[in-house]
Amino acid sequence: MSFREKSAWISLVTTLGVYAYYFWNLLGTQDMHDADLFGLFARCVTVLVVMQVVFHILAAIRNPRDANAPQDERERMIALKSVNIAYYILAGGAVLAGGGLVFMGQPVAMANLLLLALVLAGYAPTLNLDAR
């Protein structure tokens, strides 16, 4: 498995795990104050950053030459197609978040819907199976 593939798996698994925990806690409590919500978000982001840095360093140490290799044509094509998918996911999420604000009247709900759209759009390369 190449370093970029390991990197994609590290990012996918850690992000899904951390944000699944975040959204599970968010849905589990209806009367969470903004300060508590911000604290939960800050803890999740901190854990995510630390986990990704540690796992990426370990993956780079195992194969440093592969970690420094430039992207080949196939990897650039996958990235290009993935940006196209990510755009539609993010645009759809922004529309849903705007609708959430209009119909629910809760800016915090809108912000969390936008966060969900960003998380999903950030991992569009894993959805682009036909490019591989």
C-alpha positions, 0 to 999 in steps of 0.5 A: 500500500502506498503512502498516499493510500495509507494517508487517505485511510488514516484521514478517513478512519480518524475523521469518521471516528471523531466526527461520529463521536461529535455528531452522536453527542450532538444528537444525544443532548437537546439542551446543550449550551453553546459553551458546551458545544464549543468545548466538545467541538474543540476537544474533537478537533484537538483529538483529530489533529493529534491522531492524524499527525501521529499516524502520518508520522508513523506511516512516513517513518515506515517508508520515507522515500514513498512519502516524499514521492511526487504524484503521478498522473493517475493520482492527479486525475483521481484528485481532479475528479474528486474535487468535482464530487466534493463540490456537489456534496458541499453545495448540497450541504450548504443548501440544506444548512440554509434550509435548516436555518430558515425552517428551524431558526437555529444558527447552531443547527445550521453551523453543524449542518455546514460542518457535516457538509464540509466533513463529507466533501473533504472525503469525496476521494473515497467516494470516487471509486470509478477513477481508480 
